[in-house]
């Protein structure tokens, strides 16, 4: 899968040079909304894709939906905007303060009392294999320091992005918002490597959670990497289709009419 992804990125880079500036703006806008919708939906947010768009684009309150779900949509969208803004700073390493700021944005309005602060209580998750306990609050600072050091020297590649996602979830440094922060961190690294952001869809949740659990039990990360490489591959196909359509449309408009 990796060679195919690299080849498609090369094709997309070449196509971007042939289309007018802003030709992919519509796709990129819809992708931002989709990433916010999907990342929140995986965590139980009840807003649909269409409702998420209404909240973000029109500021509309959706009747019958919790206020918290609206706040999570706004928070995630702002966090994603920040991620894509700093993605251009490719020579600047991602430091621990960046991760804490990212988490702060993710829960700024929905959980302001924990924004950017490491967990002060035990965290665990029930899995098919039993209870999995995450590192204790006293262990988190040193683990995050080591994780940030690794991020600072790692190359910006899809493999690094997926590994960062897994390692961050394994530490689970915050009381809430770890999954959303992990997916945004992954997309920050992908963006710095020149790739479009990737959405993990609600229907992926069972396979996604199962793959994370396998990794946390020491079973390896092949299933997790395959899932994310598949999603990246599909995202590149979507961008390639849009870029080709933009190129062909521009070419047809430039053909002079015969008299």
C-alpha positions as a Python dict, from the first residue, in 0.01 Angstrom:
ca = {
    (1, 'X'): (0, 0, 0),
    (2, 'X'): (282, 244, 77),
    (3, 'X'): (422, 254, -280),
    (4, 'X'): (72, 316, -417),
    (5, 'X'): (14, 601, -174),
    (6, 'X'): (348, 761, -257),
    (7, 'X'): (280, 732, -630),
    (8, 'X'): (-64, 890, -595),
    (9, 'X'): (76, 1177, -392),
    (10, 'X'): (330, 1239, -668),
    (11, 'X'): (48, 1244, -924),
    (12, 'X'): (-153, 1485, -710),
    (13, 'X'): (145, 1717, -665),
    (14, 'X'): (188, 1728, -1043),
    (15, 'X'): (-182, 1788, -1106),
    (16, 'X'): (-197, 2073, -855),
    (17, 'X'): (50, 2260, -1074),
    (18, 'X'): (-182, 2234, -1375),
    (19, 'X'): (-503, 2369, -1219),
    (20, 'X'): (-595, 2723, -1131),
    (21, 'X'): (-542, 2846, -777),
    (22, 'X'): (-839, 2763, -560),
    (23, 'X'): (-967, 2487, -789),
    (24, 'X'): (-979, 2241, -500),
    (25, 'X'): (-1113, 2484, -240),
    (26, 'X'): (-1461, 2333, -248),
    (27, 'X'): (-1333, 1983, -184),
    (28, 'X'): (-1099, 2101, 90),
    (29, 'X'): (-1383, 2287, 263),
    (30, 'X'): (-1613, 1986, 256),
    (31, 'X'): (-1327, 1764, 375),
    (32, 'X'): (-1273, 1987, 679),
    (33, 'X'): (-1638, 1955, 775),
    (34, 'X'): (-1629, 1581, 715),
    (35, 'X'): (-1325, 1536, 936),
    (36, 'X'): (-1497, 1724, 1218),
    (37, 'X'): (-1816, 1523, 1174),
    (38, 'X'): (-1645, 1184, 1158),
    (39, 'X'): (-1398, 1241, 1440),
    (40, 'X'): (-1674, 1356, 1674),
    (41, 'X'): (-1915, 1083, 1562),
    (42, 'X'): (-1662, 814, 1650),
    (43, 'X'): (-1670, 949, 2006),
    (44, 'X'): (-2050, 942, 2027),
    (45, 'X'): (-2145, 1289, 1905),
    (46, 'X'): (-2501, 1269, 1765),
    (47, 'X'): (-2479, 1543, 1501),
    (48, 'X'): (-2514, 1409, 1146),
    (49, 'X'): (-2285, 1522, 865),
    (50, 'X'): (-2550, 1766, 743),
    (51, 'X'): (-2616, 1899, 1092),
    (52, 'X'): (-2245, 1948, 1152),
    (53, 'X'): (-2226, 2154, 833),
    (54, 'X'): (-2520, 2370, 946),
    (55, 'X'): (-2360, 2433, 1284),
    (56, 'X'): (-2024, 2527, 1135),
    (57, 'X'): (-2138, 2718, 826),
    (58, 'X'): (-2458, 2883, 948),
    (59, 'X'): (-2425, 2882, 1326),
    (60, 'X'): (-2759, 2704, 1347),
    (61, 'X'): (-2866, 2525, 1664),
    (62, 'X'): (-3006, 2181, 1587),
    (63, 'X'): (-3331, 2116, 1771),
    (64, 'X'): (-3322, 1814, 2000),
    (65, 'X'): (-2944, 1780, 1994),
    (66, 'X'): (-2732, 1840, 2307),
    (67, 'X'): (-2549, 2169, 2347),
    (68, 'X'): (-2231, 1970, 2414),
    (69, 'X'): (-2250, 1818, 2065),
    (70, 'X'): (-2267, 2166, 1910),
    (71, 'X'): (-1972, 2285, 2119),
    (72, 'X'): (-1767, 1980, 2021),
    (73, 'X'): (-1826, 2057, 1653),
    (74, 'X'): (-1714, 2418, 1692),
    (75, 'X'): (-1413, 2318, 1903),
    (76, 'X'): (-1296, 2051, 1661),
    (77, 'X'): (-1335, 2278, 1358),
    (78, 'X'): (-1123, 2547, 1525),
    (79, 'X'): (-862, 2290, 1624),
    (80, 'X'): (-849, 2157, 1268),
    (81, 'X'): (-809, 2510, 1131),
    (82, 'X'): (-514, 2561, 1366),
    (83, 'X'): (-361, 2230, 1258),
    (84, 'X'): (-379, 2325, 890),
    (85, 'X'): (-241, 2672, 963),
    (86, 'X'): (72, 2545, 1137),
    (87, 'X'): (116, 2258, 891),
    (88, 'X'): (310, 2493, 664),
    (89, 'X'): (578, 2533, 933),
    (90, 'X'): (751, 2216, 820),
    (91, 'X'): (1088, 2306, 969),
    (92, 'X'): (941, 2368, 1314),
    (93, 'X'): (928, 2052, 1529),
    (94, 'X'): (604, 1959, 1701),
    (95, 'X'): (670, 2019, 2070),
    (96, 'X'): (482, 1922, 2384),
    (97, 'X'): (329, 2269, 2413),
    (98, 'X'): (178, 2224, 2065),
    (99, 'X'): (7, 1902, 2172),
    (100, 'X'): (-133, 2062, 2487),
    (101, 'X'): (-254, 2359, 2285),
    (102, 'X'): (-416, 2124, 2034),
    (103, 'X'): (-602, 1949, 2314),
    (104, 'X'): (-700, 2287, 2460),
    (105, 'X'): (-865, 2378, 2131),
    (106, 'X'): (-1036, 2037, 2102),
    (107, 'X'): (-1222, 2083, 2432),
    (108, 'X'): (-1206, 2462, 2477),
    (109, 'X'): (-1582, 2509, 2505),
    (110, 'X'): (-1711, 2157, 2561),
    (111, 'X'): (-1477, 2067, 2851),
    (112, 'X'): (-1293, 2390, 2944),
    (113, 'X'): (-1205, 2262, 3291),
    (114, 'X'): (-964, 2002, 3145),
    (115, 'X'): (-840, 2193, 2839),
    (116, 'X'): (-468, 2138, 2790),
    (117, 'X'): (-421, 1979, 3134),
    (118, 'X'): (-289, 1628, 3177),
    (119, 'X'): (-513, 1375, 3349),
    (120, 'X'): (-524, 1374, 3727),
    (121, 'X'): (-720, 1049, 3756),
    (122, 'X'): (-679, 692, 3635),
    (123, 'X'): (-801, 619, 3282),
    (124, 'X'): (-903, 281, 3152),
    (125, 'X'): (-1107, 122, 2877),
    (126, 'X'): (-1310, -198, 2872),
    (127, 'X'): (-1206, -426, 2586),
    (128, 'X'): (-1300, -774, 2471),
    (129, 'X'): (-988, -897, 2646),
    (130, 'X'): (-1074, -721, 2973),
    (131, 'X'): (-990, -386, 3130),
    (132, 'X'): (-696, -199, 2980),
    (133, 'X'): (-539, 57, 3214),
    (134, 'X'): (-358, 355, 3066),
    (135, 'X'): (-46, 504, 3228),
    (136, 'X'): (-104, 667, 3565),
    (137, 'X'): (-113, 1047, 3605),
    (138, 'X'): (233, 1038, 3763),
    (139, 'X'): (372, 854, 3459),
    (140, 'X'): (218, 1081, 3197),
    (141, 'X'): (458, 1381, 3209),
    (142, 'X'): (769, 1172, 3144),
    (143, 'X'): (594, 970, 2874),
    (144, 'X'): (477, 1285, 2698),
    (145, 'X'): (824, 1437, 2719),
    (146, 'X'): (969, 1127, 2553),
    (147, 'X'): (689, 1118, 2296),
    (148, 'X'): (745, 1484, 2209),
    (149, 'X'): (1119, 1426, 2173),
    (150, 'X'): (1049, 1141, 1931),
    (151, 'X'): (810, 1363, 1733),
    (152, 'X'): (1075, 1632, 1714),
    (153, 'X'): (1323, 1407, 1534),
    (154, 'X'): (1088, 1182, 1334),
    (155, 'X'): (1042, 1246, 962),
    (156, 'X'): (704, 1369, 840),
    (157, 'X'): (568, 1060, 664),
    (158, 'X'): (238, 870, 670),
    (159, 'X'): (405, 597, 874),
    (160, 'X'): (515, 853, 1133),
    (161, 'X'): (165, 1003, 1140),
    (162, 'X'): (5, 666, 1209),
    (163, 'X'): (265, 574, 1470),
    (164, 'X'): (215, 907, 1646),
    (165, 'X'): (-158, 838, 1654),
    (166, 'X'): (-105, 496, 1812),
    (167, 'X'): (155, 607, 2063),
    (168, 'X'): (-49, 905, 2175),
    (169, 'X'): (-359, 693, 2229),
    (170, 'X'): (-146, 446, 2425),
    (171, 'X'): (-40, 722, 2665),
    (172, 'X'): (-392, 867, 2684),
    (173, 'X'): (-258, 1176, 2862),
    (174, 'X'): (-586, 1366, 2904),
    (175, 'X'): (-910, 1289, 3085),
    (176, 'X'): (-1111, 1331, 2764),
    (177, 'X'): (-1050, 1425, 2402),
    (178, 'X'): (-757, 1187, 2345),
    (179, 'X'): (-900, 1026, 2031),
    (180, 'X'): (-986, 1356, 1866),
    (181, 'X'): (-645, 1499, 1956),
    (182, 'X'): (-470, 1187, 1822),
    (183, 'X'): (-650, 1208, 1488),
    (184, 'X'): (-573, 1578, 1454),
    (185, 'X'): (-208, 1517, 1541),
    (186, 'X'): (-199, 1248, 1273),
    (187, 'X'): (-342, 1492, 1019),
    (188, 'X'): (-94, 1760, 1120),
    (189, 'X'): (193, 1525, 1036),
    (190, 'X'): (23, 1414, 713),
    (191, 'X'): (-29, 1777, 610),
    (192, 'X'): (336, 1860, 680),
    (193, 'X'): (427, 1567, 456),
    (194, 'X'): (212, 1715, 180),
    (195, 'X'): (-85, 1479, 210),
    (196, 'X'): (-452, 1575, 242),
    (197, 'X'): (-618, 1521, 580),
    (198, 'X'): (-779, 1183, 637),
    (199, 'X'): (-1115, 1103, 796),
    (200, 'X'): (-1177, 786, 992),
    (201, 'X'): (-1546, 721, 939),
    (202, 'X'): (-1804, 610, 1197),
    (203, 'X'): (-1847, 283, 1009),
    (204, 'X'): (-1471, 226, 1058),
    (205, 'X'): (-1510, 244, 1435),
    (206, 'X'): (-1526, -131, 1511),
    (207, 'X'): (-1215, -207, 1303),
    (208, 'X'): (-1040, 108, 1428),
    (209, 'X'): (-1100, 30, 1796),
    (210, 'X'): (-1012, -336, 1748),
    (211, 'X'): (-684, -245, 1577),
    (212, 'X'): (-592, -6, 1860),
    (213, 'X'): (-671, -274, 2118),
    (214, 'X'): (-451, -526, 1937),
    (215, 'X'): (-164, -276, 1943),
    (216, 'X'): (-219, -194, 2312),
    (217, 'X'): (-208, -566, 2399),
    (218, 'X'): (125, -598, 2220),
    (219, 'X'): (-15, -768, 1912),
    (220, 'X'): (141, -530, 1663),
    (221, 'X'): (12, -247, 1450),
    (222, 'X'): (-30, -408, 1107),
    (223, 'X'): (-411, -393, 1119),
    (224, 'X'): (-409, -31, 1233),
    (225, 'X'): (-162, 78, 967),
    (226, 'X'): (-355, -106, 695),
    (227, 'X'): (-680, 66, 792),
    (228, 'X'): (-523, 410, 784),
    (229, 'X'): (-325, 349, 466),
    (230, 'X'): (-652, 236, 305),
    (231, 'X'): (-825, 556, 414),
    (232, 'X'): (-533, 769, 294),
    (233, 'X'): (-538, 587, -39),
    (234, 'X'): (-912, 655, -78),
    (235, 'X'): (-863, 1020, 14),
    (236, 'X'): (-591, 1059, -247),
    (237, 'X'): (-822, 904, -507),
    (238, 'X'): (-1087, 1162, -418),
    (239, 'X'): (-839, 1449, -454),
    (240, 'X'): (-699, 1308, -778),
    (241, 'X'): (-1048, 1285, -928),
    (242, 'X'): (-1123, 1645, -831),
    (243, 'X'): (-789, 1769, -965),
    (244, 'X'): (-838, 1588, -1297),
    (245, 'X'): (-1187, 1733, -1334),
    (246, 'X'): (-1052, 2081, -1262),
    (247, 'X'): (-772, 2033, -1515),
    (248, 'X'): (-1006, 1902, -1784),
    (249, 'X'): (-1258, 2180, -1721),
    (250, 'X'): (-987, 2443, -1752),
    (251, 'X'): (-856, 2285, -2072),
    (252, 'X'): (-1200, 2277, -2235),
    (253, 'X'): (-1258, 2644, -2156),
    (254, 'X'): (-926, 2739, -2316),
    (255, 'X'): (-1009, 2577, -2652),
    (256, 'X'): (-1092, 2858, -2899),
    (257, 'X'): (-1433, 2848, -3067),
    (258, 'X'): (-1435, 2796, -3444),
    (259, 'X'): (-1605, 3064, -3649),
}
